[in-house]
C-alpha cells in the first residue's frame, strides 16, 4: 500500500499539468461585450438553405441566406453536419479574414460556429 501511495505522488504533477493544459486549450479566446466567454459565430440565428452549386459555379455545397447571398461554409461544424442539398438550417458564422484561398466566386468563405437543422411544419388550410 505504501508503494502505491508513493507512485501516486509522482504522478500528481503530471496530472495537474495535464488538466491545466486541457483547460487552457479548451477555453475560448474571444469574449463578447459583457465579458462572458462565448464561441465566435456560436449563435444560430441566421436562416439558410443548403444548395448545390456544382453545376453552375463548380463550388459544391454552399449556404443560401435569406438576403439572397451565398456563403461557402468551412470548419468542423460543417464537416460533421453531413449536409445535403435542400436542407433548411439556422447557422452562426464568422467571415474568414483570409479570402485568398477562396476559389468560389459565389460567396465568401465563412467558419460555422454552429449549425442546426430546422424542421418547418406547414399547416394546410382546408
HURAMO-V94228 format. One record per pair of residues at least 12 apart in sequence whose C-alpha atoms are under 8 Angstrom apart, sorted by the first residue. I is the first residue (numbers start at 1). J is the second residue. Records with the same first field share a line. If there is no record, write none. Layout:
I = J, J
//
This chain:
39 = 113
40 = 93, 94, 113
41 = 92, 93, 94, 111, 112, 113, 114
42 = 92, 93, 112, 113, 114
43 = 91, 92, 113, 114
44 = 90, 91, 92, 114, 115, 116
45 = 90, 91, 92
46 = 65, 90, 91, 92
47 = 65, 66, 88, 89, 90, 91
48 = 63, 64, 65, 66, 88, 89, 90, 91
49 = 63, 64, 65, 85, 86, 87, 88, 89
50 = 62, 63, 64, 83, 84, 85, 86, 87, 88, 89
51 = 63, 64, 84, 85, 86
52 = 85
57 = 104, 105, 106
58 = 104
59 = 103, 104, 106
61 = 83, 84, 85
69 = 107
70 = 106, 107, 108
71 = 106, 107, 108, 109, 110
72 = 104, 106, 107, 108, 109, 110
73 = 109, 110, 111, 112
74 = 109, 110, 111, 112
75 = 111, 112
76 = 112
77 = 112, 113, 114, 115
78 = 112, 115
81 = 115
87 = 117
88 = 117, 118, 119
89 = 115, 116, 117, 118
90 = 115, 116, 117, 118
91 = 112, 113, 114, 115, 116
92 = 112, 113, 114, 115
93 = 110, 111, 112, 113, 114
94 = 110, 111, 112, 113
95 = 108, 109, 110, 111
96 = 108, 109, 110, 111
//
